[in-house]
Amino acid sequence: MSLRIYNTMSRQKEPFETLEPQKVRMYVCGPTVYNKAHVGHAMSALVFDILRRYLEYRGYSLTHVMNFTDVDDKIIRRANELGMDPFKLGQSYIDEYRQHLQDLNILAPTITPYATREIDQIIAMINGLIEKGYAYPVDGDVYFRVQKDNDYGRLSGRKLEDMQAGARIDVDERKENPMDFALWKSARPGEPAWDSPWGPGRPGWHIECSAMNLHHLGEQIDIHGGGNDLIFPHHENEIAQSESLTGKTFARYWVHNGMLQFGGEKMSKSLGNLVTIEEFLEKHNADVLRFLVLNSGYRNPLTFNDEVLAQAERALERLRSGLKAALPGAKGADASALENLEKQTAASKDGFIESMDDDFNSAGALGYLFDLVRVINQARDASASAEQLQPAQALLRELTGVLGLRLEEKENGNQAAGPFIDLLIEVRSEMRKNKLWALSDLVRDRLAELGVKLEDSRDGTTWHW
């Protein structure tokens, strides 16, 4: 089956066909940097990291652009509250966010443009829209004429006449239509501003992304991504601006991730229910959040609570178990166990690709990985040697790597304690030979209290943190 991807524009899965063979131009809306990033931001970044990793695994070359909105009303308000320069404030959050991406094992975007560094491109785009009659200046502001765009609303499925009817009464009377949106905002005292043909001011939010797309990726792109809360008005307005200027289809595929749900509500700063990425990583391995995203599916809402986090921890431990070494003194599994292992290895790879080709069905792909782990563990228990386990374990490492999972052991153990734990296991084995069961169990239980898990088999005992 060829790769298929759900397109928000058509509301169905479509064959993935790029503008250029095996090349992908992908733009993903990045954060507005006015406060610490939370795990909802991380979810979106993880989703598009997973898409990118899989596309690269399938042989595509990606140019991945993610912007930083570093001038905005929220940034200005926050900077005023803190008595800081808004640009310094924004840069501090950008630096922090870049570190978070690294901590979460998210591949760095190819290009990360800043809105404030694209002012010339933004002004040029607005000028082009005015010349074509799609925009108009008024008292230092510039607005986009939505009525001139006959297709306005097709991404979100909204009709302009319905939006007009629902518009608030106290709209700006200078607008030709209540739904017209700002491309350029005239300067207010004490705010950052740039010179323009319409007077000093700064860009509107929507025009930033269109201009950055045009500058770094060209008039047409393959994938435009972001959270589904951006479908309207942000992405709708991006389409209107870009296609009105170029006369070409802006993005071939619109890909939107679901929202993170905390206590039944979307996680957001305005609701005050957020968990910052920093707070999350203080308590959990980065793989835990990635696993939640993988197990949910990118288009679905993602529940975030202690119960699902604990489930993810257990699932990751199960995946890690497939990478354990062969049992001490393993003599080799029989032909039947090896045949099952070989068959499952092939089936897991085929099933993984088939699932991910179906709109990046990562939950289905994980199912095939768990099947592989189960058969690996059966083979290990059947005394499979390290050489016999190697092909299956290599595939497990490969495919979990494609999903961006690192499967690192928990870092709560002192590695210097390893030789002493080995000695205790050796002493405990002698206890078991001499049927000193109570002492043997005491050693096992006390080690468990210290975070060391022992696993006994007919071929010996292994341990891990």
Order of alpha helices (4+ residues) and beta strands (2+ residues): beta-beta-beta-alpha-beta-alpha-alpha-alpha-beta-beta-alpha-beta-beta-alpha-beta-alpha-beta-beta-beta-alpha-alpha-beta-alpha-alpha-alpha-alpha-alpha-alpha-beta-beta
